[in-house]
Amino acid sequence: MKQTWPAPERNKEPILAVLARVLPASGTVLELASGSGQHAVHFARHLPALRFLPSDMESEHLASIGAWVAEAALPNLEPPRQLDVCAPDYGVGEVDAIFNANLLHIAPWQCAEGLLAGARRHLRPGGVLVLYGPYHIGGQPTADSNAAFDSSLRARDPRWGVRDLEAVVELASGAGLQLEERVAMPANNQLLVFRKPAL
């Protein structure tokens, strides 16, 4: 039931270092497509003033997240909820921040559209959206490994693929979110910080 994936183990510390700086001091953080649940537990443990809401669409992932959450027994970490990023309402009301790692490239582009529409709906004014994953920049892969990864993704499903950074920024802009910061991360990944304007 409880799954441990190599990627979150590798990237949880570098991501946490940025989240500790860009997330609000307190409030509610919605994690979309939480996967195994490793990120949610790690971030909640190290950012105790924030309340974390993990979520996923897949029942197998929800079971793993639930096992991680139960084992950690953290007061600021809620049980996972089933959530489709393309849903017209996430059922969470307003949140102070949204975090997602490694969804946009292993999902159809409609999921990126749904995620940004969800951020527009559910983020409070001044709220932050943080996206982690690989991106092409200027239409080009940032490394040979990313080019190979993109090819393998498209071979599995032609609707998948490493996204162009500029296309994601444009989509976010259309949802009223502005790119505030891009942080180069290990293994040729990027962490994008968007903000919804304050009232």
mmCIF file of the C-alpha atoms, coordinates in Angstrom:
data_MODEL
# 
_entry.id   MODEL 
# 
loop_
_atom_site.group_PDB 
_atom_site.id 
_atom_site.type_symbol 
_atom_site.label_atom_id 
_atom_site.label_alt_id 
_atom_site.label_comp_id 
_atom_site.label_asym_id 
_atom_site.label_entity_id 
_atom_site.label_seq_id 
_atom_site.pdbx_PDB_ins_code 
_atom_site.Cartn_x 
_atom_site.Cartn_y 
_atom_site.Cartn_z 
_atom_site.occupancy 
_atom_site.B_iso_or_equiv 
_atom_site.pdbx_formal_charge 
_atom_site.auth_seq_id 
_atom_site.auth_comp_id 
_atom_site.auth_asym_id 
_atom_site.auth_atom_id 
_atom_site.pdbx_PDB_model_num 
ATOM 1   C CA . MET A 1 1   ? 0.000   0.000  0.000   1.00 0.00 ? 1   MET A CA 1 
ATOM 2   C CA . LYS A 1 2   ? 2.655   2.514  1.077   1.00 0.00 ? 2   LYS A CA 1 
ATOM 3   C CA . GLN A 1 3   ? 4.924   3.236  -1.893  1.00 0.00 ? 3   GLN A CA 1 
ATOM 4   C CA . THR A 1 4   ? 8.382   4.793  -1.888  1.00 0.00 ? 4   THR A CA 1 
ATOM 5   C CA . TRP A 1 5   ? 9.442   6.299  -5.204  1.00 0.00 ? 5   TRP A CA 1 
ATOM 6   C CA . PRO A 1 6   ? 13.068  7.212  -6.014  1.00 0.00 ? 6   PRO A CA 1 
ATOM 7   C CA . ALA A 1 7   ? 12.331  10.644 -7.544  1.00 0.00 ? 7   ALA A CA 1 
ATOM 8   C CA . PRO A 1 8   ? 10.632  12.204 -4.486  1.00 0.00 ? 8   PRO A CA 1 
ATOM 9   C CA . GLU A 1 9   ? 13.414  10.894 -2.269  1.00 0.00 ? 9   GLU A CA 1 
ATOM 10  C CA . ARG A 1 10  ? 15.958  12.634 -4.494  1.00 0.00 ? 10  ARG A CA 1 
ATOM 11  C CA . ASN A 1 11  ? 14.160  15.934 -4.955  1.00 0.00 ? 11  ASN A CA 1 
ATOM 12  C CA . LYS A 1 12  ? 12.270  16.514 -1.694  1.00 0.00 ? 12  LYS A CA 1 
ATOM 13  C CA . GLU A 1 13  ? 15.107  18.436 -0.005  1.00 0.00 ? 13  GLU A CA 1 
ATOM 14  C CA . PRO A 1 14  ? 15.871  20.813 -2.922  1.00 0.00 ? 14  PRO A CA 1 
ATOM 15  C CA . ILE A 1 15  ? 12.149  21.494 -3.352  1.00 0.00 ? 15  ILE A CA 1 
ATOM 16  C CA . LEU A 1 16  ? 11.665  22.058 0.383   1.00 0.00 ? 16  LEU A CA 1 
ATOM 17  C CA . ALA A 1 17  ? 14.482  24.614 0.399   1.00 0.00 ? 17  ALA A CA 1 
ATOM 18  C CA . VAL A 1 18  ? 12.558  26.735 -2.116  1.00 0.00 ? 18  VAL A CA 1 
ATOM 19  C CA . LEU A 1 19  ? 9.118   26.144 -0.576  1.00 0.00 ? 19  LEU A CA 1 
ATOM 20  C CA . ALA A 1 20  ? 10.378  27.313 2.816   1.00 0.00 ? 20  ALA A CA 1 
ATOM 21  C CA . ARG A 1 21  ? 11.255  30.609 1.150   1.00 0.00 ? 21  ARG A CA 1 
ATOM 22  C CA . VAL A 1 22  ? 8.277   31.208 -1.187  1.00 0.00 ? 22  VAL A CA 1 
ATOM 23  C CA . LEU A 1 23  ? 5.293   29.767 0.697   1.00 0.00 ? 23  LEU A CA 1 
ATOM 24  C CA . PRO A 1 24  ? 3.404   31.964 3.169   1.00 0.00 ? 24  PRO A CA 1 
ATOM 25  C CA . ALA A 1 25  ? 4.334   31.742 6.838   1.00 0.00 ? 25  ALA A CA 1 
ATOM 26  C CA . SER A 1 26  ? 0.976   30.117 7.600   1.00 0.00 ? 26  SER A CA 1 
ATOM 27  C CA . GLY A 1 27  ? -2.133  28.974 5.768   1.00 0.00 ? 27  GLY A CA 1 
ATOM 28  C CA . THR A 1 28  ? -3.329  26.080 3.651   1.00 0.00 ? 28  THR A CA 1 
ATOM 29  C CA . VAL A 1 29  ? -1.347  24.361 0.886   1.00 0.00 ? 29  VAL A CA 1 
ATOM 30  C CA . LEU A 1 30  ? -3.140  22.128 -1.627  1.00 0.00 ? 30  LEU A CA 1 
ATOM 31  C CA . GLU A 1 31  ? -0.901  19.532 -3.268  1.00 0.00 ? 31  GLU A CA 1 
ATOM 32  C CA . LEU A 1 32  ? -2.247  18.305 -6.609  1.00 0.00 ? 32  LEU A CA 1 
ATOM 33  C CA . ALA A 1 33  ? -1.348  14.830 -7.903  1.00 0.00 ? 33  ALA A CA 1 
ATOM 34  C CA . SER A 1 34  ? 0.501   13.917 -4.700  1.00 0.00 ? 34  SER A CA 1 
ATOM 35  C CA . GLY A 1 35  ? 1.607   10.540 -6.080  1.00 0.00 ? 35  GLY A CA 1 
ATOM 36  C CA . SER A 1 36  ? 3.131   8.330  -3.394  1.00 0.00 ? 36  SER A CA 1 
ATOM 37  C CA . GLY A 1 37  ? 2.651   10.851 -0.575  1.00 0.00 ? 37  GLY A CA 1 
ATOM 38  C CA . GLN A 1 38  ? 6.351   11.299 0.230   1.00 0.00 ? 38  GLN A CA 1 
ATOM 39  C CA . HIS A 1 39  ? 6.401   15.007 -0.602  1.00 0.00 ? 39  HIS A CA 1 
ATOM 40  C CA . ALA A 1 40  ? 3.325   15.820 1.480   1.00 0.00 ? 40  ALA A CA 1 
ATOM 41  C CA . VAL A 1 41  ? 4.741   14.175 4.598   1.00 0.00 ? 41  VAL A CA 1 
ATOM 42  C CA . HIS A 1 42  ? 8.194   15.702 4.177   1.00 0.00 ? 42  HIS A CA 1 
ATOM 43  C CA . PHE A 1 43  ? 6.921   19.217 3.611   1.00 0.00 ? 43  PHE A CA 1 
ATOM 44  C CA . ALA A 1 44  ? 4.327   19.055 6.401   1.00 0.00 ? 44  ALA A CA 1 
ATOM 45  C CA . ARG A 1 45  ? 6.932   17.790 8.862   1.00 0.00 ? 45  ARG A CA 1 
ATOM 46  C CA . HIS A 1 46  ? 9.333   20.635 8.094   1.00 0.00 ? 46  HIS A CA 1 
ATOM 47  C CA . LEU A 1 47  ? 6.746   23.424 7.663   1.00 0.00 ? 47  LEU A CA 1 
ATOM 48  C CA . PRO A 1 48  ? 4.526   22.880 10.717  1.00 0.00 ? 48  PRO A CA 1 
ATOM 49  C CA . ALA A 1 49  ? 2.796   26.272 10.535  1.00 0.00 ? 49  ALA A CA 1 
ATOM 50  C CA . LEU A 1 50  ? 1.235   25.316 7.187   1.00 0.00 ? 50  LEU A CA 1 
ATOM 51  C CA . ARG A 1 51  ? -1.740  22.969 6.724   1.00 0.00 ? 51  ARG A CA 1 
ATOM 52  C CA . PHE A 1 52  ? -1.238  20.495 3.853   1.00 0.00 ? 52  PHE A CA 1 
ATOM 53  C CA . LEU A 1 53  ? -4.021  18.951 1.778   1.00 0.00 ? 53  LEU A CA 1 
ATOM 54  C CA . PRO A 1 54  ? -2.669  16.098 -0.387  1.00 0.00 ? 54  PRO A CA 1 
ATOM 55  C CA . SER A 1 55  ? -4.747  14.861 -3.311  1.00 0.00 ? 55  SER A CA 1 
ATOM 56  C CA . ASP A 1 56  ? -4.657  12.524 -6.274  1.00 0.00 ? 56  ASP A CA 1 
ATOM 57  C CA . MET A 1 57  ? -6.946  10.966 -8.847  1.00 0.00 ? 57  MET A CA 1 
ATOM 58  C CA . GLU A 1 58  ? -5.618  7.384  -8.766  1.00 0.00 ? 58  GLU A CA 1 
ATOM 59  C CA . SER A 1 59  ? -6.901  4.983  -6.089  1.00 0.00 ? 59  SER A CA 1 
ATOM 60  C CA . GLU A 1 60  ? -3.504  3.262  -5.810  1.00 0.00 ? 60  GLU A CA 1 
ATOM 61  C CA . HIS A 1 61  ? -1.830  6.598  -5.137  1.00 0.00 ? 61  HIS A CA 1 
ATOM 62  C CA . LEU A 1 62  ? -4.502  7.594  -2.624  1.00 0.00 ? 62  LEU A CA 1 
ATOM 63  C CA . ALA A 1 63  ? -3.870  4.369  -0.698  1.00 0.00 ? 63  ALA A CA 1 
ATOM 64  C CA . SER A 1 64  ? -0.139  5.092  -0.569  1.00 0.00 ? 64  SER A CA 1 
ATOM 65  C CA . ILE A 1 65  ? -0.667  8.717  0.489   1.00 0.00 ? 65  ILE A CA 1 
ATOM 66  C CA . GLY A 1 66  ? -3.080  7.551  3.165   1.00 0.00 ? 66  GLY A CA 1 
ATOM 67  C CA . ALA A 1 67  ? -0.505  5.095  4.516   1.00 0.00 ? 67  ALA A CA 1 
ATOM 68  C CA . TRP A 1 68  ? 2.206   7.777  4.632   1.00 0.00 ? 68  TRP A CA 1 
ATOM 69  C CA . VAL A 1 69  ? -0.168  10.239 6.317   1.00 0.00 ? 69  VAL A CA 1 
ATOM 70  C CA . ALA A 1 70  ? -1.306  7.696  8.912   1.00 0.00 ? 70  ALA A CA 1 
ATOM 71  C CA . GLU A 1 71  ? 2.252   6.711  9.751   1.00 0.00 ? 71  GLU A CA 1 
ATOM 72  C CA . ALA A 1 72  ? 3.433   10.315 10.074  1.00 0.00 ? 72  ALA A CA 1 
ATOM 73  C CA . ALA A 1 73  ? 0.438   11.341 12.242  1.00 0.00 ? 73  ALA A CA 1 
ATOM 74  C CA . LEU A 1 74  ? 1.176   15.033 11.751  1.00 0.00 ? 74  LEU A CA 1 
ATOM 75  C CA . PRO A 1 75  ? -1.443  17.510 13.030  1.00 0.00 ? 75  PRO A CA 1 
ATOM 76  C CA . ASN A 1 76  ? -1.016  19.758 9.968   1.00 0.00 ? 76  ASN A CA 1 
ATOM 77  C CA . LEU A 1 77  ? -1.378  16.986 7.351   1.00 0.00 ? 77  LEU A CA 1 
ATOM 78  C CA . GLU A 1 78  ? -4.863  15.960 6.269   1.00 0.00 ? 78  GLU A CA 1 
ATOM 79  C CA . PRO A 1 79  ? -5.907  12.602 4.778   1.00 0.00 ? 79  PRO A CA 1 
ATOM 80  C CA . PRO A 1 80  ? -5.761  12.551 0.980   1.00 0.00 ? 80  PRO A CA 1 
ATOM 81  C CA . ARG A 1 81  ? -8.754  13.481 -1.102  1.00 0.00 ? 81  ARG A CA 1 
ATOM 82  C CA . GLN A 1 82  ? -9.606  12.237 -4.583  1.00 0.00 ? 82  GLN A CA 1 
ATOM 83  C CA . LEU A 1 83  ? -9.279  15.168 -6.942  1.00 0.00 ? 83  LEU A CA 1 
ATOM 84  C CA . ASP A 1 84  ? -9.150  15.535 -10.708 1.00 0.00 ? 84  ASP A CA 1 
ATOM 85  C CA . VAL A 1 85  ? -7.209  18.636 -11.759 1.00 0.00 ? 85  VAL A CA 1 
ATOM 86  C CA . CYS A 1 86  ? -9.688  19.093 -14.625 1.00 0.00 ? 86  CYS A CA 1 
ATOM 87  C CA . ALA A 1 87  ? -12.692 19.226 -12.259 1.00 0.00 ? 87  ALA A CA 1 
ATOM 88  C CA . PRO A 1 88  ? -14.697 22.474 -12.339 1.00 0.00 ? 88  PRO A CA 1 
ATOM 89  C CA . ASP A 1 89  ? -14.504 22.715 -8.535  1.00 0.00 ? 89  ASP A CA 1 
ATOM 90  C CA . TYR A 1 90  ? -11.825 21.151 -6.317  1.00 0.00 ? 90  TYR A CA 1 
ATOM 91  C CA . GLY A 1 91  ? -14.058 21.283 -3.243  1.00 0.00 ? 91  GLY A CA 1 
ATOM 92  C CA . VAL A 1 92  ? -11.389 22.952 -1.102  1.00 0.00 ? 92  VAL A CA 1 
ATOM 93  C CA . GLY A 1 93  ? -12.573 26.559 -1.058  1.00 0.00 ? 93  GLY A CA 1 
ATOM 94  C CA . GLU A 1 94  ? -9.800  29.152 -1.030  1.00 0.00 ? 94  GLU A CA 1 
ATOM 95  C CA . VAL A 1 95  ? -6.216  28.093 -0.340  1.00 0.00 ? 95  VAL A CA 1 
ATOM 96  C CA . ASP A 1 96  ? -3.030  30.084 0.219   1.00 0.00 ? 96  ASP A CA 1 
ATOM 97  C CA . ALA A 1 97  ? -0.804  27.981 -2.024  1.00 0.00 ? 97  ALA A CA 1 
ATOM 98  C CA . ILE A 1 98  ? -0.918  25.134 -4.538  1.00 0.00 ? 98  ILE A CA 1 
ATOM 99  C CA . PHE A 1 99  ? 1.987   22.764 -5.213  1.00 0.00 ? 99  PHE A CA 1 
ATOM 100 C CA . ASN A 1 100 ? 2.419   20.176 -7.949  1.00 0.00 ? 100 ASN A CA 1 
ATOM 101 C CA . ALA A 1 101 ? 5.379   18.064 -8.976  1.00 0.00 ? 101 ALA A CA 1 
ATOM 102 C CA . ASN A 1 102 ? 5.773   16.085 -12.169 1.00 0.00 ? 102 ASN A CA 1 
ATOM 103 C CA . LEU A 1 103 ? 2.253   16.080 -13.551 1.00 0.00 ? 103 LEU A CA 1 
ATOM 104 C CA . LEU A 1 104 ? 2.253   18.280 -16.653 1.00 0.00 ? 104 LEU A CA 1 
ATOM 105 C CA . HIS A 1 105 ? 4.517   16.056 -18.762 1.00 0.00 ? 105 HIS A CA 1 
ATOM 106 C CA . ILE A 1 106 ? 2.741   12.775 -17.980 1.00 0.00 ? 106 ILE A CA 1 
ATOM 107 C CA . ALA A 1 107 ? -0.766  14.040 -18.689 1.00 0.00 ? 107 ALA A CA 1 
ATOM 108 C CA . PRO A 1 108 ? -2.599  15.562 -21.655 1.00 0.00 ? 108 PRO A CA 1 
ATOM 109 C CA . TRP A 1 109 ? -2.302  19.311 -22.113 1.00 0.00 ? 109 TRP A CA 1 
ATOM 110 C CA . GLN A 1 110 ? -5.908  19.617 -20.910 1.00 0.00 ? 110 GLN A CA 1 
ATOM 111 C CA . CYS A 1 111 ? -4.596  18.769 -17.431 1.00 0.00 ? 111 CYS A CA 1 
ATOM 112 C CA . ALA A 1 112 ? -2.291  21.797 -17.541 1.00 0.00 ? 112 ALA A CA 1 
ATOM 113 C CA . GLU A 1 113 ? -5.282  23.896 -18.582 1.00 0.00 ? 113 GLU A CA 1 
ATOM 114 C CA . GLY A 1 114 ? -7.359  22.407 -15.766 1.00 0.00 ? 114 GLY A CA 1 
ATOM 115 C CA . LEU A 1 115 ? -4.647  22.931 -13.186 1.00 0.00 ? 115 LEU A CA 1 
ATOM 116 C CA . LEU A 1 116 ? -4.173  26.601 -14.066 1.00 0.00 ? 116 LEU A CA 1 
ATOM 117 C CA . ALA A 1 117 ? -7.940  27.165 -14.131 1.00 0.00 ? 117 ALA A CA 1 
ATOM 118 C CA . GLY A 1 118 ? -8.116  25.542 -10.692 1.00 0.00 ? 118 GLY A CA 1 
ATOM 119 C CA . ALA A 1 119 ? -5.362  27.805 -9.398  1.00 0.00 ? 119 ALA A CA 1 
ATOM 120 C CA . ARG A 1 120 ? -7.241  30.838 -10.673 1.00 0.00 ? 120 ARG A CA 1 
ATOM 121 C CA . ARG A 1 121 ? -10.413 29.698 -8.870  1.00 0.00 ? 121 ARG A CA 1 
ATOM 122 C CA . HIS A 1 122 ? -8.984  28.483 -5.574  1.00 0.00 ? 122 HIS A CA 1 
ATOM 123 C CA . LEU A 1 123 ? -5.930  30.613 -4.813  1.00 0.00 ? 123 LEU A CA 1 
ATOM 124 C CA . ARG A 1 124 ? -6.525  33.555 -2.522  1.00 0.00 ? 124 ARG A CA 1 
ATOM 125 C CA . PRO A 1 125 ? -5.338  36.947 -3.786  1.00 0.00 ? 125 PRO A CA 1 
ATOM 126 C CA . GLY A 1 126 ? -1.587  37.008 -3.256  1.00 0.00 ? 126 GLY A CA 1 
ATOM 127 C CA . GLY A 1 127 ? -1.498  33.189 -3.246  1.00 0.00 ? 127 GLY A CA 1 
ATOM 128 C CA . VAL A 1 128 ? 1.287   31.174 -4.775  1.00 0.00 ? 128 VAL A CA 1 
ATOM 129 C CA . LEU A 1 129 ? 1.383   28.300 -7.288  1.00 0.00 ? 129 LEU A CA 1 
ATOM 130 C CA . VAL A 1 130 ? 4.570   26.206 -7.399  1.00 0.00 ? 130 VAL A CA 1 
ATOM 131 C CA . LEU A 1 131 ? 5.173   23.762 -10.267 1.00 0.00 ? 131 LEU A CA 1 
ATOM 132 C CA . TYR A 1 132 ? 8.133   21.362 -10.369 1.00 0.00 ? 132 TYR A CA 1 
ATOM 133 C CA . GLY A 1 133 ? 9.304   19.283 -13.298 1.00 0.00 ? 133 GLY A CA 1 
ATOM 134 C CA . PRO A 1 134 ? 11.265  19.224 -16.572 1.00 0.00 ? 134 PRO A CA 1 
ATOM 135 C CA . TYR A 1 135 ? 10.670  21.910 -19.186 1.00 0.00 ? 135 TYR A CA 1 
ATOM 136 C CA . HIS A 1 136 ? 11.949  22.830 -22.599 1.00 0.00 ? 136 HIS A CA 1 
ATOM 137 C CA . ILE A 1 137 ? 13.184  26.432 -22.622 1.00 0.00 ? 137 ILE A CA 1 
ATOM 138 C CA . GLY A 1 138 ? 13.102  28.478 -25.795 1.00 0.00 ? 138 GLY A CA 1 
ATOM 139 C CA . GLY A 1 139 ? 11.679  25.435 -27.555 1.00 0.00 ? 139 GLY A CA 1 
ATOM 140 C CA . GLN A 1 140 ? 14.795  23.406 -26.765 1.00 0.00 ? 140 GLN A CA 1 
ATOM 141 C CA . PRO A 1 141 ? 15.530  20.630 -24.255 1.00 0.00 ? 141 PRO A CA 1 
ATOM 142 C CA . THR A 1 142 ? 17.745  21.764 -21.395 1.00 0.00 ? 142 THR A CA 1 
ATOM 143 C CA . ALA A 1 143 ? 19.748  18.513 -21.617 1.00 0.00 ? 143 ALA A CA 1 
ATOM 144 C CA . ASP A 1 144 ? 20.091  15.444 -23.819 1.00 0.00 ? 144 ASP A CA 1 
ATOM 145 C CA . SER A 1 145 ? 18.450  13.413 -21.052 1.00 0.00 ? 145 SER A CA 1 
ATOM 146 C CA . ASN A 1 146 ? 15.360  15.621 -21.207 1.00 0.00 ? 146 ASN A CA 1 
ATOM 147 C CA . ALA A 1 147 ? 15.164  15.184 -24.987 1.00 0.00 ? 147 ALA A CA 1 
ATOM 148 C CA . ALA A 1 148 ? 15.310  11.399 -24.565 1.00 0.00 ? 148 ALA A CA 1 
ATOM 149 C CA . PHE A 1 149 ? 12.728  11.568 -21.775 1.00 0.00 ? 149 PHE A CA 1 
ATOM 150 C CA . ASP A 1 150 ? 10.411  13.603 -23.988 1.00 0.00 ? 150 ASP A CA 1 
ATOM 151 C CA . SER A 1 151 ? 10.702  11.042 -26.790 1.00 0.00 ? 151 SER A CA 1 
ATOM 152 C CA . SER A 1 152 ? 9.971   8.161  -24.425 1.00 0.00 ? 152 SER A CA 1 
ATOM 153 C CA . LEU A 1 153 ? 6.918   9.943  -23.028 1.00 0.00 ? 153 LEU A CA 1 
ATOM 154 C CA . ARG A 1 154 ? 5.495   10.660 -26.472 1.00 0.00 ? 154 ARG A CA 1 
ATOM 155 C CA . ALA A 1 155 ? 6.071   7.034  -27.472 1.00 0.00 ? 155 ALA A CA 1 
ATOM 156 C CA . ARG A 1 156 ? 3.977   5.930  -24.492 1.00 0.00 ? 156 ARG A CA 1 
ATOM 157 C CA . ASP A 1 157 ? 1.214   8.449  -25.194 1.00 0.00 ? 157 ASP A CA 1 
ATOM 158 C CA . PRO A 1 158 ? 1.334   11.097 -27.938 1.00 0.00 ? 158 PRO A CA 1 
ATOM 159 C CA . ARG A 1 159 ? -0.613  13.477 -25.656 1.00 0.00 ? 159 ARG A CA 1 
ATOM 160 C CA . TRP A 1 160 ? 2.265   13.465 -23.154 1.00 0.00 ? 160 TRP A CA 1 
ATOM 161 C CA . GLY A 1 161 ? 5.644   15.196 -23.330 1.00 0.00 ? 161 GLY A CA 1 
ATOM 162 C CA . VAL A 1 162 ? 7.990   17.674 -21.686 1.00 0.00 ? 162 VAL A CA 1 
ATOM 163 C CA . ARG A 1 163 ? 6.229   21.043 -21.909 1.00 0.00 ? 163 ARG A CA 1 
ATOM 164 C CA . ASP A 1 164 ? 7.604   24.308 -23.220 1.00 0.00 ? 164 ASP A CA 1 
ATOM 165 C CA . LEU A 1 165 ? 8.206   26.665 -20.327 1.00 0.00 ? 165 LEU A CA 1 
ATOM 166 C CA . GLU A 1 166 ? 6.883   29.588 -22.342 1.00 0.00 ? 166 GLU A CA 1 
ATOM 167 C CA . ALA A 1 167 ? 3.601   27.795 -23.088 1.00 0.00 ? 167 ALA A CA 1 
ATOM 168 C CA . VAL A 1 168 ? 3.031   27.111 -19.389 1.00 0.00 ? 168 VAL A CA 1 
ATOM 169 C CA . VAL A 1 169 ? 3.851   30.731 -18.498 1.00 0.00 ? 169 VAL A CA 1 
ATOM 170 C CA . GLU A 1 170 ? 1.407   31.951 -21.159 1.00 0.00 ? 170 GLU A CA 1 
ATOM 171 C CA . LEU A 1 171 ? -1.293  29.612 -19.862 1.00 0.00 ? 171 LEU A CA 1 
ATOM 172 C CA . ALA A 1 172 ? -0.697  30.862 -16.326 1.00 0.00 ? 172 ALA A CA 1 
ATOM 173 C CA . SER A 1 173 ? -0.862  34.467 -17.474 1.00 0.00 ? 173 SER A CA 1 
ATOM 174 C CA . GLY A 1 174 ? -4.237  33.781 -19.055 1.00 0.00 ? 174 GLY A CA 1 
ATOM 175 C CA . ALA A 1 175 ? -5.349  32.465 -15.662 1.00 0.00 ? 175 ALA A CA 1 
ATOM 176 C CA . GLY A 1 176 ? -4.251  35.685 -13.986 1.00 0.00 ? 176 GLY A CA 1 
ATOM 177 C CA . LEU A 1 177 ? -1.020  34.286 -12.539 1.00 0.00 ? 177 LEU A CA 1 
ATOM 178 C CA . GLN A 1 178 ? 2.369   35.869 -13.101 1.00 0.00 ? 178 GLN A CA 1 
ATOM 179 C CA . LEU A 1 179 ? 5.704   34.051 -13.118 1.00 0.00 ? 179 LEU A CA 1 
ATOM 180 C CA . GLU A 1 180 ? 7.626   35.387 -10.139 1.00 0.00 ? 180 GLU A CA 1 
ATOM 181 C CA . GLU A 1 181 ? 10.664  33.123 -10.156 1.00 0.00 ? 181 GLU A CA 1 
ATOM 182 C CA . ARG A 1 182 ? 12.255  30.179 -11.970 1.00 0.00 ? 182 ARG A CA 1 
ATOM 183 C CA . VAL A 1 183 ? 14.706  28.068 -9.999  1.00 0.00 ? 183 VAL A CA 1 
ATOM 184 C CA . ALA A 1 184 ? 16.990  25.562 -11.736 1.00 0.00 ? 184 ALA A CA 1 
ATOM 185 C CA . MET A 1 185 ? 16.829  22.264 -9.844  1.00 0.00 ? 185 MET A CA 1 
ATOM 186 C CA . PRO A 1 186 ? 18.892  19.055 -9.879  1.00 0.00 ? 186 PRO A CA 1 
ATOM 187 C CA . ALA A 1 187 ? 18.499  16.529 -12.716 1.00 0.00 ? 187 ALA A CA 1 
ATOM 188 C CA . ASN A 1 188 ? 17.629  19.282 -15.238 1.00 0.00 ? 188 ASN A CA 1 
ATOM 189 C CA . ASN A 1 189 ? 14.323  20.133 -13.615 1.00 0.00 ? 189 ASN A CA 1 
ATOM 190 C CA . GLN A 1 190 ? 12.849  23.571 -12.955 1.00 0.00 ? 190 GLN A CA 1 
ATOM 191 C CA . LEU A 1 191 ? 10.737  24.969 -10.161 1.00 0.00 ? 191 LEU A CA 1 
ATOM 192 C CA . LEU A 1 192 ? 8.309   27.681 -11.288 1.00 0.00 ? 192 LEU A CA 1 
ATOM 193 C CA . VAL A 1 193 ? 6.786   30.110 -8.793  1.00 0.00 ? 193 VAL A CA 1 
ATOM 194 C CA . PHE A 1 194 ? 3.620   31.919 -9.920  1.00 0.00 ? 194 PHE A CA 1 
ATOM 195 C CA . ARG A 1 195 ? 1.639   34.435 -7.905  1.00 0.00 ? 195 ARG A CA 1 
ATOM 196 C CA . LYS A 1 196 ? -1.959  35.583 -8.052  1.00 0.00 ? 196 LYS A CA 1 
ATOM 197 C CA . PRO A 1 197 ? -2.047  39.371 -7.712  1.00 0.00 ? 197 PRO A CA 1 
ATOM 198 C CA . ALA A 1 198 ? -3.169  40.719 -4.359  1.00 0.00 ? 198 ALA A CA 1 
ATOM 199 C CA . LEU A 1 199 ? -6.339  42.762 -4.280  1.00 0.00 ? 199 LEU A CA 1 
# 
